[in-house]
């Protein structure tokens, strides 16, 4: 049976939460494969808005099982808060939520070091949630996994060793107060009791369910241009949001993957620092931000806004193997007289058709635009593709042609019903 991967094909915030929720109606399992509580996926059902940071967006469909894979770094406080939030909304998670025993934990020192480094060195624009330091420890082979909580002696020994080292950095280098080992041990033992029923060998579970014919949706966080290997380094996240991260982050083999859906906005946004070739730093950018409600679901930070960048999406399509795309927030462009698509880059007088990931080049890029007539009419009520205004369809056709990917889903608002599936 199929395994479909959902990836953000820009710099994150493309609307993956809504698309995953929409597609969850026809799958059995939704599995989150990387990142942590630094990403917020927003789902609007009726007149209610829900923001999830760790639990997959499929949780709002009662028949769907949800998996947090080994590639995710888990903040216990964020996870418990999310579970409680869902329970208060009478959304049952018993027997529906599975958390990998191999997932790494975010510890208090990870959050502290994240904020200290952002304060004292070159600003990357992180959320301060401890994601980067947790992945650093994972790859230094000193990280603490959920399975470590099962053996108190092992957990305490690892924690003491780590805190001794972190306290040296925290106190002697940055002058911040040392962390209390016993307090942290106590807090994490309590966390273990609360999540024990959800802990599973999720790689075994997913492969078994795949063999049994279950339909699986792999949900990524952030976006391909923030990938640690393929993004605009160093202004990137600390994991692999690209489609390859789904296999390592869940334990599913590449041969199980049948399709990859890239999610893009009808324009482009970015949160935090880093190059952004099509950024609009004047009235048009402010207008996009205001109409689109472009403020981070996790941090509330205003997003930088710009025109659709076909060059970067073409690059995303290549590194992810995207088979189709979902275009979100088309309705945000309803009132514009003219809309633009970046079709190429000019660097030092030379025209580039490819996306250079090195920051120095990207910061000097001059975008080349094609301009299209706007449609100047509301699209948020439309539910059939033929009813979309002709100029809007021309714009979507241009996105298909310029990115080399077929549009499969169009989102015309935040609600579930404001979605058109083509074909």
C-alpha positions as CSV (number, residue, x, y, z in Angstrom):
1,X,0.0,0.0,0.0
2,X,1.1,3.6,-0.6
3,X,3.4,5.7,1.6
4,X,3.0,9.4,0.6
5,X,5.5,12.0,1.9
6,X,4.3,15.6,2.5
7,X,7.1,18.2,2.3
8,X,7.3,21.9,2.5
9,X,8.9,23.1,-0.8
10,X,9.8,26.6,0.4
11,X,11.1,28.0,3.7
12,X,8.4,26.4,5.8
13,X,5.0,27.8,6.8
14,X,3.5,26.6,3.5
15,X,0.3,25.2,5.1
16,X,1.3,21.6,5.5
17,X,-0.9,21.2,8.5
18,X,-4.1,21.9,6.6
19,X,-3.0,19.7,3.6
20,X,-2.1,16.8,5.9
21,X,-5.4,17.1,7.7
22,X,-7.2,17.2,4.3
23,X,-5.5,14.0,3.1
24,X,-5.8,12.2,6.4
25,X,-9.4,11.4,5.6
26,X,-8.2,8.7,3.2
27,X,-5.2,7.2,5.1
28,X,-4.8,5.0,8.1
29,X,-1.6,6.4,9.7
30,X,0.1,9.9,9.8
31,X,3.7,9.8,10.9
32,X,5.8,12.9,11.8
33,X,9.4,12.3,10.8
34,X,11.7,15.2,11.9
35,X,12.0,18.5,13.7
36,X,10.5,19.3,17.1
37,X,8.3,21.8,18.8
38,X,9.8,24.6,16.8
39,X,7.3,24.0,14.0
40,X,3.6,24.8,14.3
41,X,1.0,23.1,12.0
42,X,-2.3,24.9,12.0
43,X,-5.6,23.2,11.3
44,X,-9.0,25.0,11.1
45,X,-12.1,22.9,11.6
46,X,-15.3,24.9,11.4
47,X,-14.8,28.1,13.4
48,X,-12.0,26.5,15.6
49,X,-8.3,26.8,15.0
50,X,-5.8,24.2,16.4
51,X,-2.0,24.5,16.4
52,X,0.0,21.3,16.8
53,X,3.8,21.3,17.3
54,X,4.6,17.6,17.8
55,X,1.5,15.4,17.3
56,X,0.7,14.8,13.6
57,X,-2.1,16.8,12.0
58,X,-4.0,13.6,11.3
59,X,-5.1,13.4,15.0
60,X,-8.4,15.2,14.2
61,X,-9.6,12.2,12.2
62,X,-10.8,9.5,14.7
63,X,-9.8,6.6,12.5
64,X,-6.2,7.8,12.0
65,X,-3.3,6.5,14.1
66,X,-0.5,9.0,14.7
67,X,3.2,8.3,15.0
68,X,6.0,10.6,16.3
69,X,9.1,9.0,14.7
70,X,12.6,8.5,15.9
71,X,13.8,11.5,13.8
72,X,11.8,13.9,16.0
73,X,13.4,15.6,19.1
74,X,10.8,15.7,21.8
75,X,10.2,18.5,24.3
76,X,8.4,16.8,27.2
77,X,6.6,20.0,28.3
78,X,5.4,20.8,24.8
79,X,4.2,17.2,24.3
80,X,2.3,16.9,27.6
81,X,0.7,20.3,27.0
82,X,-0.4,19.2,23.5
83,X,-1.8,15.9,24.8
84,X,-3.8,17.8,27.5
85,X,-5.0,20.3,25.0
86,X,-6.4,17.5,22.8
87,X,-8.0,15.7,25.7
88,X,-9.7,19.0,26.8
89,X,-11.2,19.2,23.3
90,X,-12.5,15.6,23.7
91,X,-10.2,14.3,21.0
92,X,-9.3,10.8,22.0
93,X,-5.6,9.8,21.7
94,X,-5.7,6.5,23.6
95,X,-4.6,3.7,21.2
96,X,-4.0,6.3,18.5
97,X,-0.7,7.9,19.5
98,X,2.6,6.1,19.2
99,X,5.9,7.7,20.2
100,X,9.2,6.2,19.1
101,X,11.4,4.7,21.9
102,X,14.4,5.9,19.8
103,X,13.3,9.6,19.7
104,X,15.7,11.9,21.5
105,X,14.7,14.2,24.3
106,X,15.1,17.9,24.5
107,X,16.6,18.7,28.0
108,X,16.4,22.0,29.9
109,X,20.1,22.7,29.0
110,X,19.3,22.4,25.3
111,X,16.8,25.3,25.5
112,X,19.2,27.4,27.7
113,X,22.1,26.9,25.3
114,X,19.9,27.7,22.3
115,X,18.9,31.1,23.8
116,X,22.4,31.8,25.0
117,X,24.0,31.2,21.6
118,X,21.4,33.2,19.8
119,X,22.0,36.0,22.2
120,X,25.8,35.9,22.0
121,X,26.8,34.8,18.5
122,X,25.6,35.4,14.9
123,X,21.8,35.3,14.9
124,X,20.3,32.5,12.9
125,X,16.8,33.3,14.0
126,X,16.1,30.1,15.9
127,X,12.9,29.7,18.0
128,X,14.9,29.0,21.1
129,X,13.2,25.7,21.7
130,X,16.5,23.7,22.1
131,X,16.2,21.9,18.7
132,X,19.7,22.5,17.5
133,X,21.5,21.7,20.7
134,X,19.4,18.4,21.0
135,X,20.5,17.3,17.5
136,X,24.1,18.3,18.3
137,X,24.0,15.9,21.3
138,X,22.4,13.2,19.2
139,X,25.2,13.3,16.6
140,X,27.8,13.6,19.3
141,X,26.4,10.3,20.6
142,X,25.7,11.8,24.1
143,X,21.9,12.4,23.6
144,X,19.3,11.0,25.9
145,X,16.6,8.9,24.2
146,X,13.1,8.1,25.5
147,X,14.2,4.5,26.0
148,X,16.8,5.8,28.5
149,X,14.0,6.8,30.9
150,X,13.1,3.1,31.4
151,X,16.3,2.5,33.4
152,X,16.7,5.1,36.1
153,X,20.4,4.3,36.8
154,X,21.3,4.7,33.1
155,X,19.3,7.9,32.8
156,X,20.8,9.5,35.9
157,X,24.3,8.6,34.9
158,X,23.9,10.0,31.4
159,X,22.2,13.1,32.7
160,X,24.8,13.8,35.3
161,X,27.6,13.4,32.8
162,X,25.9,15.8,30.4
163,X,24.9,18.4,32.9
164,X,28.5,18.5,34.3
165,X,29.7,19.3,30.9
166,X,26.9,21.8,30.1
167,X,27.3,23.6,33.4
168,X,31.0,24.3,32.6
169,X,29.8,26.1,29.4
170,X,26.7,27.7,31.0
171,X,28.5,29.1,34.1
172,X,32.2,29.6,33.1
173,X,31.7,30.8,29.6
174,X,28.3,32.6,29.7
175,X,28.0,33.3,33.4
176,X,24.5,31.8,33.8
177,X,23.5,29.8,36.9
178,X,24.1,26.1,36.9
179,X,21.4,23.5,36.4
180,X,20.1,21.3,39.2
181,X,20.5,17.6,38.3
182,X,18.1,16.1,40.9
183,X,15.3,18.5,39.9
184,X,15.6,17.5,36.2
185,X,15.7,13.8,37.1
186,X,12.5,14.2,39.1
187,X,10.7,16.1,36.3
188,X,11.7,13.6,33.6
189,X,10.6,10.6,35.7
190,X,7.2,12.2,36.0
191,X,7.2,12.8,32.2
192,X,8.0,9.1,31.7
193,X,4.9,8.0,33.8
194,X,2.6,10.3,31.7
195,X,3.8,9.0,28.3
196,X,4.7,5.4,29.0
197,X,1.5,4.0,27.4
198,X,2.4,5.7,24.0
199,X,6.0,4.5,23.8
200,X,6.5,2.0,20.9
201,X,9.1,0.6,18.5
202,X,7.5,2.8,15.8
203,X,9.8,1.5,13.0
204,X,8.6,-2.0,13.6
205,X,5.0,-0.8,13.9
206,X,5.1,1.2,10.7
207,X,6.8,-1.5,8.6
208,X,4.3,-4.1,10.0
209,X,1.3,-1.9,9.2
210,X,2.7,-1.2,5.7
211,X,3.0,-4.9,5.1
212,X,-0.6,-5.3,6.3
213,X,-1.8,-2.9,3.6
214,X,-2.3,0.3,5.7
215,X,-2.0,3.7,4.0
216,X,0.7,5.9,5.5
217,X,1.2,9.6,5.2
218,X,4.7,10.9,6.3
219,X,4.4,14.5,7.6
220,X,7.5,16.8,7.5
221,X,8.0,20.0,9.3
222,X,9.7,23.2,8.2
223,X,10.7,23.3,4.5
224,X,13.2,22.0,2.0
225,X,15.1,25.3,1.8
226,X,15.7,25.0,5.6
227,X,17.2,21.5,5.2
228,X,20.5,21.1,7.1
229,X,22.2,19.7,4.0
230,X,20.2,21.1,1.1
231,X,19.0,24.5,2.5
232,X,20.5,28.0,2.8
233,X,23.1,27.0,5.3
234,X,23.7,28.2,8.0
235,X,20.3,29.8,8.1
236,X,18.6,26.4,8.3
237,X,17.0,24.0,10.7
238,X,18.9,21.2,12.4
239,X,17.3,18.2,10.6
240,X,16.3,17.0,7.2
241,X,12.8,18.2,6.2
242,X,13.4,16.9,2.7
243,X,11.8,13.7,1.6
244,X,14.9,11.6,2.3
245,X,14.5,12.5,6.0
246,X,11.2,10.6,6.1
247,X,13.0,7.2,5.7
248,X,15.7,7.8,8.3
249,X,13.2,9.6,10.6
250,X,10.6,6.8,10.5
251,X,12.6,3.6,9.7
252,X,10.6,3.0,6.5
253,X,12.6,1.9,3.4
254,X,12.8,4.2,0.3
255,X,11.1,1.4,-1.7
256,X,7.9,1.9,0.4
257,X,7.5,5.5,-0.9
258,X,5.0,5.9,-3.7
259,X,4.5,9.6,-4.0
260,X,5.9,12.9,-2.7
261,X,3.6,16.0,-2.4
262,X,5.3,19.4,-2.2
263,X,3.3,22.1,-0.4
264,X,3.9,25.7,-1.6
265,X,2.3,29.1,-1.0
266,X,1.0,31.0,-4.0
267,X,3.7,33.5,-2.9
268,X,6.8,33.1,-0.7
269,X,7.5,33.7,3.0
270,X,10.4,33.2,5.4
271,X,10.8,33.5,9.1
272,X,14.1,34.5,10.8
273,X,17.3,35.5,9.1
274,X,18.9,34.3,5.8
275,X,18.8,35.2,2.1
276,X,15.4,35.6,0.4
277,X,15.7,36.7,-3.3
278,X,12.1,37.7,-3.9
279,X,11.5,39.5,-0.5
280,X,9.4,42.6,-0.8
281,X,10.5,45.1,1.8
282,X,7.9,47.7,1.0
283,X,4.1,48.2,0.9
284,X,3.4,45.1,-1.2
285,X,5.2,42.8,1.3
286,X,3.3,44.4,4.2
287,X,0.1,43.9,2.3
288,X,0.8,40.2,1.7
289,X,1.7,39.8,5.4
290,X,-1.5,41.5,6.6
291,X,-3.9,39.7,4.2
292,X,-2.2,36.4,4.7
293,X,-1.9,36.6,8.5
294,X,1.8,35.9,8.1
295,X,2.8,35.5,11.7
296,X,4.5,32.4,13.1
297,X,2.3,29.8,14.7
298,X,5.1,28.9,17.1
299,X,6.7,32.2,17.9
300,X,4.2,34.9,16.6
301,X,7.1,36.5,14.7
302,X,6.1,38.4,11.5
303,X,7.1,36.5,8.4
304,X,9.0,38.1,5.6
305,X,6.9,38.1,2.4
306,X,7.7,38.1,-1.4
307,X,6.6,36.9,-4.8
308,X,6.5,33.2,-5.8
309,X,10.0,32.0,-6.5
310,X,9.8,29.3,-9.2
311,X,13.6,28.8,-9.2
312,X,13.7,27.7,-5.6
313,X,10.6,25.5,-5.9
314,X,12.2,23.8,-9.0
315,X,15.3,23.1,-6.9
316,X,13.0,21.7,-4.1
317,X,11.3,19.5,-6.6
318,X,14.6,18.1,-7.7
319,X,16.1,17.3,-4.3
320,X,12.8,15.9,-3.0
321,X,11.6,14.1,-6.1
322,X,8.2,15.9,-5.8
323,X,5.5,14.3,-8.0
324,X,2.8,16.9,-7.4
325,X,2.3,20.2,-5.5
326,X,-0.4,21.7,-3.4
327,X,-0.7,25.5,-3.8
328,X,-2.0,27.2,-0.6
329,X,-3.3,30.7,0.1
330,X,-4.2,31.5,-3.5
331,X,-7.0,33.6,-2.1
332,X,-4.5,36.0,-0.5
333,X,-3.7,37.3,-4.0
334,X,-7.4,37.9,-4.9
335,X,-7.2,41.7,-4.6
336,X,-3.9,42.4,-6.5
337,X,-3.9,44.1,-9.9
338,X,-0.7,42.3,-10.9
339,X,1.1,39.3,-9.5
340,X,4.6,38.2,-10.2
341,X,6.6,35.0,-10.5
342,X,10.4,34.9,-10.3
343,X,11.6,32.9,-13.3
344,X,15.3,33.3,-13.0
345,X,18.2,34.9,-11.1
346,X,20.7,37.5,-12.2
347,X,24.1,37.2,-10.4
348,X,26.9,39.6,-11.3
349,X,25.2,40.3,-14.6
350,X,24.9,36.6,-15.4
351,X,21.5,34.9,-15.7
352,X,21.1,31.8,-13.6
353,X,18.3,29.3,-14.0
354,X,19.4,27.2,-11.0
355,X,19.2,27.8,-7.3
356,X,22.6,28.4,-5.6
357,X,22.4,27.3,-2.0
358,X,25.5,29.3,-0.9
359,X,24.5,32.3,1.1
360,X,27.0,34.7,-0.4
361,X,25.5,34.2,-3.9
362,X,21.9,34.3,-2.8
363,X,22.4,37.6,-1.0
364,X,23.5,39.2,-4.3
365,X,20.7,37.7,-6.4
366,X,18.6,40.0,-8.5
367,X,15.3,38.2,-9.3
368,X,13.9,38.1,-12.9
369,X,10.1,38.4,-12.9
370,X,7.2,37.6,-15.2
371,X,4.1,39.6,-14.5
372,X,0.6,38.3,-14.7
373,X,-2.8,40.1,-14.6
374,X,-4.6,39.6,-11.3
375,X,-8.1,38.2,-11.1
376,X,-9.6,40.9,-8.8
377,X,-12.3,38.7,-7.4
378,X,-12.9,36.5,-4.3
379,X,-11.9,32.9,-4.7
380,X,-12.5,31.7,-1.1
381,X,-16.0,30.4,-1.8
382,X,-15.0,28.4,-4.9
383,X,-15.1,24.6,-4.7
384,X,-14.5,23.5,-8.3
385,X,-11.4,24.1,-10.4
386,X,-13.4,25.3,-13.5
387,X,-15.0,28.0,-11.4
388,X,-11.6,29.6,-10.5
389,X,-11.2,32.9,-12.4
390,X,-9.4,32.6,-15.7
391,X,-6.4,34.8,-14.7
392,X,-6.0,32.7,-11.5
393,X,-5.9,29.5,-13.6
394,X,-3.3,31.2,-15.9
395,X,-1.2,31.9,-12.8
396,X,-1.5,28.3,-11.6
397,X,-0.6,27.1,-15.1
398,X,2.5,29.3,-15.0
399,X,3.5,27.8,-11.7
400,X,3.2,24.3,-13.1
401,X,5.2,25.1,-16.2
402,X,8.0,27.1,-14.4
403,X,8.4,24.5,-11.6
404,X,7.9,21.4,-13.7
405,X,5.4,20.0,-11.2
406,X,1.7,19.3,-11.6
407,X,-0.8,21.1,-9.2
408,X,-2.9,18.5,-7.5
409,X,-4.5,20.5,-4.6
410,X,-5.5,24.2,-4.3
411,X,-6.3,25.8,-1.0
412,X,-8.4,28.9,-1.0
413,X,-8.7,29.5,2.8
414,X,-7.8,28.1,6.1
415,X,-10.9,25.9,6.6
416,X,-11.1,22.2,5.6
417,X,-13.8,22.8,3.0
418,X,-11.8,25.6,1.3
419,X,-9.9,23.0,-0.7
420,X,-10.0,21.8,-4.3
421,X,-8.5,18.5,-5.3
422,X,-7.7,18.3,-9.1
423,X,-8.0,14.9,-10.8
